[in-house]
Amino acid sequence: MRSVCGRAALVLMAGILFVIALSAASQAATCKPTGSDTLGPFYKPNAPVRSSVGTGYVLRGTVRSSKDCAAVPGAVIEFWLAGPGGEYDDAHRATVVVDALGSYRFESTVPKPYYGRPPHIHLRVSAKGFKTLVTQHYPDAGKTEAGFDIVLVPVQ
């Protein structure tokens, strides 16, 4: 009796592990690349390496590969946004290098609208072996933080 119950438990456990592995493979296969957006006229390369250009809004996320949803450690994210007065300046530019898990955190002032544009933060994301992505994050009104995962496309 014990061996039958033991075998049944083993078969059940193997089935559960199979479903978990299948689910993970399914999710990896559906890792959709982040859409691109306009670079805009205010991009300047070589922003200082720092994770904060003010306080009031926190953006965090993970950089992943569209091939298998694996983290992309060492990816470089350049951020720039208009300051509280609606002007772009060096005080509101930063470069963040993602950690070993592909995670990043960036803090800024709360983005404001300007010249008819909605509040936004520009991002330029690059990593060895991947196409460079230029995109923008549009904060939800009244929020002081957001998650923004970035999915890069490998170079063929």
Buried (B, 14 or more C-beta within 10 A) or exposed (E): EEEEEEEEEEEEEEEEEEEEEEEEEEEBEEBEBBEEBEEEEBBEEEBEEEBEBBEEBBBBBBBBBBBEBEBBBEBBBBBBBBBEEEEBEEEBBBBBEBBEEBBBBBBBBBBBEBEEBEBBBBBBBBBEEBBBBBBBBBBEEEEEEBEBBBBBBBEE
